[in-house]
Amino acid sequence: MRYLGGKTRNAKWIAQEIAFRRKPNQTYIEPFCGGLSVSVAVNSGSMQLYDIHPGLINLYRGLKDGTFAISEKRCTQEEYKAISLNPDHTDPYHTMVGFGLSYAGKWWGGYDTYYDNREQVGKTWTMLVNSLTKKMKSLPADIVFGCSDYRDLNPQDTIIYADPPYADATKYEFIKGFGYTEFWDVMREWSKNNTVLVSEYAAPDDFVCVRQAYYKVQMCRKQQNRTEKLFTLL
């Protein structure tokens, strides 16, 4: 599923770094699970995935336990607009459409007409359905999904991959006002008895970059160069 800030292109090497640092039988935690790209790449042992967006967690839970079934009938641009005018942030379908059919995966950022304009109407929906179905099948059966603010978690002796909303990136309503000073303070506290890895473009001086990758990203229909970095506490 397309998700703004998703890690599809970087998931493999991030998962390799996590595996290198993970202790035997250590629980893996993501406090910002987002589009699940890294979760699927890790895909082993005990896993707990959290996000503050209730609809996102309800979507994943519903797909995993079978209480939510994806409709094969595609969502049209007209239906997309109608749903956006009647928001239900707890509803799995509303969430699936709001991220998965929006341009660049931006939450209700406008219906992506890329395939419609190329006479392939419905392909975006098919890709979305196939992506979610594949991800759910690949994740462990006993995986835990939870709706939570990261600050309410109390991890102990776990390995944590944190992919927070980036400081210079586009925000949406669930993460507006995100406190970056507080976030890094929490990462320092967690690092006392957990292994913590953080994705960002930059970090405070006491965090060291352990791996990075260069890539191009499409923003406002223009390509920009980015350097994705993975940090841990010195």
Secondary structure as UniProt FT lines:
FT   TURN            4..5
FT   TURN            8..10
FT   HELIX           11..21
FT   TURN            24..25
FT   STRAND          28..30
FT   TURN            34..35
FT   HELIX           37..42
FT   STRAND          47..51
FT   HELIX           54..65
FT   HELIX           77..84
FT   TURN            89..90
FT   HELIX           92..100
FT   HELIX           103..105
FT   TURN            107..108
FT   TURN            114..115
FT   HELIX           116..118
FT   TURN            121..122
FT   HELIX           123..138
FT   TURN            141..142
FT   STRAND          144..147
FT   HELIX           150..152
FT   STRAND          159..162
FT   TURN            167..168
FT   TURN            173..177
FT   HELIX           180..190
FT   TURN            191..193
FT   STRAND          195..200
FT   TURN            205..206
FT   STRAND          207..219
FT   TURN            220..221
FT   STRAND          222..233
//
